[in-house]
Amino acid sequence: MESTVQLPKIVLFGDSLTDWAFNEYNAGFGWVLEEEYKGKAELTDCVCTNRYTSSMLAPNFEKIISRAKNPNAPPTLLFTIFLGANDACLPPWSGHVPLDKYEANLRAFVETILSTKAMTDTKIVLITPPPINIRESLPDSPIGSNSEDLQASLEEEKKARGYRTYMNKKQYAEKVMEIAESYVALTDRVIGLNFWKSLIDTALEQQGRLNAEDAYDENKLPGCGLPGAKEFKKGFFTDGLHFGPLAYKLLSEDLITAVLQKWPELGKYKL
């Protein structure tokens, strides 16, 4: 007779970056976790293809919570929330979610999980949105240009939509870590994963700049698109937004490390 025992759940809640994470070719964190917890837990990909921001996905979140409350539902071990890549895109992008609304949405998600009786043991990981990857500018300066001309050109470049979007995503990433930090004194069930910084640090290390005094100079950050700034190596992004295998590999490693360091009881051999 076939067993009717239900495996505990691991919920990955997010946009297309989470959806693509279940692709074996990408070796995304969804696929990696499925392999890691095979026979121990069931992965749930909670993505809706026509909804891609924290506001648009709120109804999907409510459905997840409703299922978790079912008396016959298995426990939810882990709940990752990976949103903001689309929220942070600047107007007139129709999906833009203002920073204060984005914060309110994430806090509502976290508070709901923490206060749901059926999820009293559920652990939450808030993953920051990543940077974007803008192609490198042409390296040559205009003939006869002086430092004032170059500075004026740089300031003009910083007004471009691409750079402003890049820096806006940095702000949203910082907000995610701020939210996670605010729960430290309240519960041990919430952590933040600063994937924005992890990607930046990896690129800086590859460029030999990680320990440089100007490593985090906002005019030279990897992928920012300003003159002199280097883009991410091939394999990290498939376009300006979506991840390639190298970025997904890094995220998988970061996520598993963060989860097991904070909650060793979630190790596959302890379930």
Secondary structure, 3 states (H helix, E strand, C coil): CCCCCCCCEEEEEECHHHHHHHCCCCCCHHHHHHHHCCCCCEEEEECECCECCCCCCHHHHHHHHHHHHCCCCCCEEEEEEECCCCCCCCCCCCCCCCHHHHHHHHHHHHHHHHHCHHHCCCEEEEECCCCCCCCCCCCCCCCCCCHHHHHHHHHHHCCCHHHHHHHHHHHHHHHHHHHHHHCCCCCCCEEEECHHHHHHHHHHHHCCCCCCCCCCCCCCCCCCCCCCCCCCCCCCECCCCCECHHHHHHHHHHHHHHHHHHCHHHCHHHC
